[in-house]
């Protein structure tokens, strides 16, 4: 099963076709590759409201239900992903007392 054409959009970085889905766990948006993939680890389904929902395929729930298709999260396949955020403090984040002019 493939997503409807009105759901398909393009990734801003690599221009690959993707669909935006809501996660069934917490309702956050997640980009998913538009093409079905048998090696994918998420299952995408269309809700009654016309919104696409995604859930992770786990060992506890490995079956794909009717109306779902297996896909790959786009974060795993993007050819030009965004730069990773570092957890190291930036120079502005360092706390301390600023020296006054007469202390220099």
Secondary structure, DSSP 8 states (H G I E B T S, - for coil): ----TTTEEE-TTT--EEEEEEETTT--EEEEESS--TT-SEEEEE-TTS-EEEEE--STT----TTEEEE-BHHHH-TT-------S--GGG-------GGG-
